[in-house]
């Protein structure tokens, strides 16, 4: 059964996305990836 999305649900969802998928968090992942790729033979 689907439930209607409330304003609070939208806010919580947006906050979660902004916390997890932001440039600060993603840049750390990208830098780690670049370092791994550059250290491979």
C-alpha positions in Angstrom: 0.0 0.0 0.0 1.3 3.4 -0.9 1.1 6.3 1.5 1.0 10.0 0.6 4.2 11.9 1.0 3.9 14.6 3.7 6.0 17.8 3.9 8.0 16.2 6.8 8.8 13.1 4.7 10.0 15.3 1.8 12.1 17.4 4.2 13.7 14.2 5.8 14.3 12.7 2.3 15.9 15.8 1.0 18.1 16.2 4.1 19.3 12.6 3.8 20.2 13.2 0.1 22.0 16.4 0.9 23.9 14.8 3.7 25.0 11.8 1.8 25.3 13.0 -1.8 27.0 16.4 -1.7 30.3 17.6 -3.2 32.1 17.4 0.1 31.3 13.7 0.6 31.7 12.8 -3.1 35.0 14.7 -3.5 36.6 12.5 -0.9 35.4 9.4 -2.7 36.7 10.7 -6.0 40.1 11.6 -4.6 40.4 8.1 -3.1 39.5 6.6 -6.4 42.1 8.7 -8.3 44.8 7.8 -5.8 44.0 4.1 -6.2 44.1 4.3 -10.0 47.4 6.2 -10.0 49.1 3.7 -7.7 48.2 0.7 -9.8 50.9 -0.6 -12.1 
